[in-house]
Amino acid sequence: MEIKQIEEKVKAFLVEDLEIEGEKIFPDARLKEDLGIDSLDFVDIVVIVEKTFGFKIKPEDMKDVKTLSQFCEYIASNVE
């Protein structure tokens, strides 16, 4: 899967499932500070990523992921 497809799917679930305003979603947006993703949202994200992309997010892998583009790259590196 190409990174562009991943970015589109991630943006879609951020808007639809987490109700984040579309204009706030850009590659350098920080997950916590700019998008307001908290620990409860992260639980939802784990479930959505597993259903959408077919792998489980490991919390230890996410410790250095701060921006939306880093998150998409993380997904890309785990999708076959």
N, CA, C and O atoms as a GROMACS GRO file, in nm:
protein
  320
    1MET      N    1   0.084  -0.118   0.000
    1MET     CA    2   0.000   0.000   0.000
    1MET      C    3   0.089   0.125   0.000
    1MET      O    4   0.188   0.132   0.074
    2GLU      N    5   0.054   0.221  -0.081
    2GLU     CA    6   0.134   0.343  -0.092
    2GLU      C    7   0.103   0.437   0.024
    2GLU      O    8  -0.006   0.435   0.080
    3ILE      N    9   0.202   0.520   0.059
    3ILE     CA   10   0.188   0.612   0.171
    3ILE      C   11   0.069   0.707   0.151
    3ILE      O   12   0.002   0.744   0.248
    4LYS      N   13   0.043   0.746   0.027
    4LYS     CA   14  -0.070   0.836  -0.001
    4LYS      C   15  -0.202   0.770   0.036
    4LYS      O   16  -0.291   0.835   0.091
    5GLN      N   17  -0.216   0.642   0.006
    5GLN     CA   18  -0.338   0.569   0.041
    5GLN      C   19  -0.353   0.560   0.193
    5GLN      O   20  -0.463   0.575   0.246
    6ILE      N   21  -0.242   0.536   0.260
    6ILE     CA   22  -0.244   0.528   0.406
    6ILE      C   23  -0.286   0.663   0.464
    6ILE      O   24  -0.370   0.669   0.554
    7GLU      N   25  -0.227   0.772   0.412
    7GLU     CA   26  -0.262   0.905   0.462
    7GLU      C   27  -0.411   0.933   0.444
    7GLU      O   28  -0.474   0.990   0.533
    8GLU      N   29  -0.467   0.894   0.330
    8GLU     CA   30  -0.609   0.917   0.304
    8GLU      C   31  -0.697   0.838   0.401
    8GLU      O   32  -0.795   0.890   0.453
    9LYS      N   33  -0.661   0.712   0.426
    9LYS     CA   34  -0.738   0.630   0.519
    9LYS      C   35  -0.729   0.683   0.661
    9LYS      O   36  -0.828   0.686   0.734
   10VAL      N   37  -0.609   0.725   0.701
   10VAL     CA   38  -0.590   0.779   0.836
   10VAL      C   39  -0.670   0.907   0.852
   10VAL      O   40  -0.739   0.926   0.953
   11LYS      N   41  -0.663   0.995   0.754
   11LYS     CA   42  -0.740   1.120   0.761
   11LYS      C   43  -0.889   1.089   0.771
   11LYS      O   44  -0.960   1.152   0.849
   12ALA      N   45  -0.936   0.994   0.692
   12ALA     CA   46  -1.078   0.957   0.694
   12ALA      C   47  -1.123   0.911   0.831
   12ALA      O   48  -1.227   0.955   0.880
   13PHE      N   49  -1.046   0.823   0.896
   13PHE     CA   50  -1.092   0.776   1.028
   13PHE      C   51  -1.073   0.882   1.136
   13PHE      O   52  -1.146   0.882   1.235
   14LEU      N   53  -0.976   0.971   1.120
   14LEU     CA   54  -0.963   1.080   1.217
   14LEU      C   55  -1.084   1.172   1.212
   14LEU      O   56  -1.134   1.216   1.316
   15VAL      N   57  -1.131   1.200   1.092
   15VAL     CA   58  -1.248   1.287   1.076
   15VAL      C   59  -1.376   1.215   1.116
   15VAL      O   60  -1.456   1.268   1.193
   16GLU      N   61  -1.396   1.094   1.065
   16GLU     CA   62  -1.521   1.022   1.086
   16GLU      C   63  -1.535   0.964   1.227
   16GLU      O   64  -1.639   0.980   1.291
   17ASP      N   65  -1.432   0.896   1.274
   17ASP     CA   66  -1.442   0.824   1.401
   17ASP      C   67  -1.403   0.909   1.522
   17ASP      O   68  -1.463   0.895   1.628
   18LEU      N   69  -1.304   0.995   1.507
   18LEU     CA   70  -1.259   1.075   1.620
   18LEU      C   71  -1.310   1.219   1.614
   18LEU      O   72  -1.286   1.299   1.705
   19GLU      N   73  -1.382   1.250   1.506
   19GLU     CA   74  -1.443   1.382   1.488
   19GLU      C   75  -1.344   1.497   1.498
   19GLU      O   76  -1.373   1.601   1.558
   20ILE      N   77  -1.227   1.478   1.439
   20ILE     CA   78  -1.126   1.585   1.431
   20ILE      C   79  -1.156   1.665   1.304
   20ILE      O   80  -1.183   1.608   1.198
   21GLU      N   81  -1.150   1.796   1.317
   21GLU     CA   82  -1.179   1.883   1.202
   21GLU      C   83  -1.075   1.861   1.092
   21GLU      O   84  -0.954   1.860   1.119
   22GLY      N   85  -1.123   1.844   0.969
   22GLY     CA   86  -1.037   1.814   0.856
   22GLY      C   87  -0.926   1.916   0.834
   22GLY      O   88  -0.816   1.878   0.794
   23GLU      N   89  -0.953   2.044   0.859
   23GLU     CA   90  -0.851   2.146   0.835
   23GLU      C   91  -0.736   2.141   0.935
   23GLU      O   92  -0.632   2.201   0.913
   24LYS      N   93  -0.756   2.068   1.046
   24LYS     CA   94  -0.648   2.051   1.144
   24LYS      C   95  -0.551   1.940   1.104
   24LYS      O   96  -0.442   1.929   1.159
   25ILE      N   97  -0.592   1.857   1.008
   25ILE     CA   98  -0.515   1.738   0.972
   25ILE      C   99  -0.420   1.770   0.856
   25ILE      O  100  -0.463   1.789   0.742
   26PHE      N  101  -0.292   1.776   0.888
   26PHE     CA  102  -0.188   1.798   0.789
   26PHE      C  103  -0.065   1.718   0.833
   26PHE      O  104  -0.055   1.684   0.951
   27PRO      N  105   0.029   1.688   0.742
   27PRO     CA  106   0.138   1.596   0.774
   27PRO      C  107   0.219   1.630   0.900
   27PRO      O  108   0.256   1.539   0.974
   28ASP      N  109   0.246   1.757   0.924
   28ASP     CA  110   0.327   1.793   1.041
   28ASP      C  111   0.246   1.817   1.167
   28ASP      O  112   0.300   1.859   1.269
   29ALA      N  113   0.116   1.790   1.161
   29ALA     CA  114   0.031   1.808   1.280
   29ALA      C  115   0.078   1.712   1.389
   29ALA      O  116   0.097   1.593   1.365
   30ARG      N  117   0.094   1.766   1.509
   30ARG     CA  118   0.134   1.683   1.623
   30ARG      C  119   0.008   1.614   1.676
   30ARG      O  120  -0.096   1.677   1.692
   31LEU      N  121   0.020   1.485   1.702
   31LEU     CA  122  -0.095   1.404   1.740
   31LEU      C  123  -0.165   1.456   1.865
   31LEU      O  124  -0.287   1.472   1.866
   32LYS      N  125  -0.089   1.484   1.969
   32LYS     CA  126  -0.149   1.529   2.094
   32LYS      C  127  -0.181   1.678   2.092
   32LYS      O  128  -0.294   1.718   2.118
   33GLU      N  129  -0.081   1.759   2.060
   33GLU     CA  130  -0.096   1.903   2.072
   33GLU      C  131  -0.188   1.964   1.968
   33GLU      O  132  -0.273   2.046   2.001
   34ASP      N  133  -0.174   1.924   1.841
   34ASP     CA  134  -0.252   1.984   1.732
   34ASP      C  135  -0.385   1.914   1.708
   34ASP      O  136  -0.487   1.978   1.682
   35LEU      N  137  -0.384   1.782   1.717
   35LEU     CA  138  -0.505   1.706   1.687
   35LEU      C  139  -0.586   1.670   1.812
   35LEU      O  140  -0.701   1.626   1.802
   36GLY      N  141  -0.526   1.688   1.929
   36GLY     CA  142  -0.598   1.661   2.053
   36GLY      C  143  -0.622   1.515   2.082
   36GLY      O  144  -0.717   1.481   2.153
   37ILE      N  145  -0.539   1.428   2.028
   37ILE     CA  146  -0.556   1.284   2.050
   37ILE      C  147  -0.506   1.250   2.190
   37ILE      O  148  -0.390   1.274   2.224
   38ASP      N  149  -0.595   1.194   2.271
   38ASP     CA  150  -0.558   1.156   2.407
   38ASP      C  151  -0.553   1.004   2.419
   38ASP      O  152  -0.568   0.932   2.320
   39SER      N  153  -0.531   0.955   2.540
   39SER     CA  154  -0.514   0.811   2.559
   39SER      C  155  -0.641   0.732   2.524
   39SER      O  156  -0.632   0.620   2.475
   40LEU      N  157  -0.758   0.789   2.548
   40LEU     CA  158  -0.881   0.720   2.510
   40LEU      C  159  -0.896   0.714   2.359
   40LEU      O  160  -0.939   0.612   2.304
   41ASP      N  161  -0.862   0.823   2.290
   41ASP     CA  162  -0.864   0.823   2.144
   41ASP      C  163  -0.766   0.719   2.090
   41ASP      O  164  -0.794   0.652   1.991
   42PHE      N  165  -0.653   0.707   2.156
   42PHE     CA  166  -0.551   0.613   2.109
   42PHE      C  167  -0.602   0.469   2.113
   42PHE      O  168  -0.569   0.389   2.026
   43VAL      N  169  -0.683   0.437   2.213
   43VAL     CA  170  -0.743   0.303   2.220
   43VAL      C  171  -0.829   0.279   2.096
   43VAL      O  172  -0.824   0.172   2.036
   44ASP      N  173  -0.908   0.381   2.060
   44ASP     CA  174  -0.990   0.370   1.939
   44ASP      C  175  -0.903   0.354   1.815
   44ASP      O  176  -0.933   0.274   1.726
   45ILE      N  177  -0.794   0.430   1.809
   45ILE     CA  178  -0.704   0.425   1.694
   45ILE      C  179  -0.643   0.285   1.679
   45ILE      O  180  -0.631   0.234   1.568
   46VAL      N  181  -0.606   0.224   1.790
   46VAL     CA  182  -0.549   0.088   1.786
   46VAL      C  183  -0.648  -0.008   1.721
   46VAL      O  184  -0.609  -0.090   1.637
   47VAL      N  185  -0.775   0.001   1.759
   47VAL     CA  186  -0.878  -0.087   1.704
   47VAL      C  187  -0.898  -0.059   1.555
   47VAL      O  188  -0.908  -0.151   1.474
   48ILE      N  189  -0.905   0.070   1.520
   48ILE     CA  190  -0.928   0.108   1.380
   48ILE      C  191  -0.811   0.064   1.292
   48ILE      O  192  -0.833   0.011   1.183
   49VAL      N  193  -0.688   0.085   1.338
   49VAL     CA  194  -0.571   0.046   1.259
   49VAL      C  195  -0.568  -0.106   1.241
   49VAL      O  196  -0.536  -0.155   1.133
   50GLU      N  197  -0.601  -0.179   1.345
   50GLU     CA  198  -0.603  -0.325   1.334
   50GLU      C  199  -0.705  -0.370   1.228
   50GLU      O  200  -0.676  -0.457   1.146
   51LYS      N  201  -0.825  -0.310   1.231
   51LYS     CA  202  -0.928  -0.347   1.133
   51LYS      C  203  -0.893  -0.300   0.992
   51LYS      O  204  -0.915  -0.372   0.895
   52THR      N  205  -0.839  -0.181   0.981
   52THR     CA  206  -0.814  -0.121   0.850
   52THR      C  207  -0.687  -0.174   0.784
   52THR      O  208  -0.685  -0.200   0.664
   53PHE      N  209  -0.581  -0.189   0.864
   53PHE     CA  210  -0.450  -0.222   0.807
   53PHE      C  211  -0.401  -0.362   0.843
   53PHE      O  212  -0.302  -0.408   0.787
   54GLY      N  213  -0.468  -0.430   0.936
   54GLY     CA  214  -0.438  -0.570   0.964
   54GLY      C  215  -0.318  -0.597   1.052
   54GLY      O  216  -0.257  -0.703   1.042
   55PHE      N  217  -0.282  -0.502   1.140
   55PHE     CA  218  -0.177  -0.530   1.237
   55PHE      C  219  -0.207  -0.454   1.366
   55PHE      O  220  -0.284  -0.358   1.366
   56LYS      N  221  -0.146  -0.500   1.476
   56LYS     CA  222  -0.167  -0.435   1.605
   56LYS      C  223  -0.054  -0.335   1.631
   56LYS      O  224   0.063  -0.362   1.607
   57ILE      N  225  -0.093  -0.220   1.681
   57ILE     CA  226   0.005  -0.119   1.721
   57ILE      C  227   0.065  -0.160   1.854
   57ILE      O  228  -0.007  -0.197   1.947
   58LYS      N  229   0.196  -0.155   1.862
   58LYS     CA  230   0.265  -0.183   1.987
   58LYS      C  231   0.295  -0.049   2.053
   58LYS      O  232   0.361   0.036   1.993
   59PRO      N  233   0.248  -0.028   2.175
   59PRO     CA  234   0.270   0.101   2.241
   59PRO      C  235   0.416   0.144   2.245
   59PRO      O  236   0.446   0.263   2.233
   60GLU      N  237   0.505   0.048   2.261
   60GLU     CA  238   0.648   0.085   2.267
   60GLU      C  239   0.698   0.139   2.133
   60GLU      O  240   0.794   0.216   2.130
   61ASP      N  241   0.636   0.099   2.024
   61ASP     CA  242   0.675   0.151   1.892
   61ASP      C  243   0.628   0.294   1.871
   61ASP      O  244   0.682   0.366   1.786
   62MET      N  245   0.530   0.336   1.948
   62MET     CA  246   0.471   0.468   1.929
   62MET      C  247   0.538   0.577   2.012
   62MET      O  248   0.502   0.694   1.997
   63LYS      N  249   0.632   0.542   2.097
   63LYS     CA  250   0.689   0.643   2.187
   63LYS      C  251   0.758   0.758   2.115
   63LYS      O  252   0.761   0.869   2.168
   64ASP      N  253   0.813   0.736   1.997
   64ASP     CA  254   0.881   0.841   1.922
   64ASP      C  255   0.794   0.901   1.811
   64ASP      O  256   0.839   0.989   1.738
   65VAL      N  257   0.672   0.853   1.799
   65VAL     CA  258   0.582   0.903   1.695
   65VAL      C  259   0.508   1.025   1.749
   65VAL      O  260   0.426   1.014   1.840
   66LYS      N  261   0.540   1.141   1.692
   66LYS     CA  262   0.481   1.266   1.742
   66LYS      C  263   0.388   1.332   1.640
   66LYS      O  264   0.293   1.401   1.679
   67THR      N  265   0.415   1.313   1.511
   67THR     CA  266   0.337   1.383   1.408
   67THR      C  267   0.254   1.285   1.326
   67THR      O  268   0.276   1.164   1.329
   68LEU      N  269   0.160   1.340   1.253
   68LEU     CA  270   0.076   1.257   1.168
   68LEU      C  271   0.157   1.186   1.061
   68LEU      O  272   0.132   1.069   1.032
   69SER      N  273   0.254   1.255   1.001
   69SER     CA  274   0.335   1.189   0.898
   69SER      C  275   0.418   1.075   0.956
   69SER      O  276   0.434   0.972   0.891
   70GLN      N  277   0.469   1.091   1.079
   70GLN     CA  278   0.543   0.982   1.143
   70GLN      C  279   0.450   0.863   1.169
   70GLN      O  280   0.489   0.747   1.156
   71PHE      N  281   0.326   0.893   1.207
   71PHE     CA  282   0.227   0.788   1.232
   71PHE      C  283   0.198   0.711   1.103
   71PHE      O  284   0.191   0.588   1.103
   72CYS      N  285   0.180   0.783   0.994
   72CYS     CA  286   0.154   0.719   0.863
   72CYS      C  287   0.274   0.636   0.819
   72CYS      O  288   0.257   0.527   0.764
   73GLU      N  289   0.394   0.686   0.842
   73GLU     CA  290   0.515   0.610   0.809
   73GLU      C  291   0.524   0.483   0.892
   73GLU      O  292   0.565   0.378   0.843
   74TYR      N  293   0.487   0.493   1.019
   74TYR     CA  294   0.485   0.376   1.107
   74TYR      C  295   0.390   0.271   1.050
   74TYR      O  296   0.424   0.153   1.043
   75ILE      N  297   0.270   0.315   1.011
   75ILE     CA  298   0.174   0.222   0.952
   75ILE      C  299   0.230   0.159   0.826
   75ILE      O  300   0.221   0.038   0.807
   76ALA      N  301   0.288   0.242   0.739
   76ALA     CA  302   0.346   0.192   0.614
   76ALA      C  303   0.452   0.086   0.638
   76ALA      O  304   0.464  -0.010   0.561
   77SER      N  305   0.530   0.104   0.743
   77SER     CA  306   0.637   0.008   0.770
   77SER      C  307   0.584  -0.125   0.825
   77SER      O  308   0.657  -0.224   0.829
   78ASN      N  309   0.456  -0.126   0.865
   78ASN     CA  310   0.397  -0.248   0.920
   78ASN      C  311   0.296  -0.315   0.828
   78ASN      O  312   0.251  -0.427   0.855
   79VAL      N  313   0.259  -0.248   0.720
   79VAL     CA  314   0.163  -0.303   0.626
   79VAL      C  315   0.238  -0.382   0.520
   79VAL      O  316   0.339  -0.337   0.466
   80GLU      N  317   0.188  -0.500   0.492
   80GLU     CA  318   0.256  -0.584   0.392
   80GLU      C  319   0.218  -0.543   0.252
   80GLU      O  320   0.265  -0.603   0.155
   0.00000   0.00000   0.00000
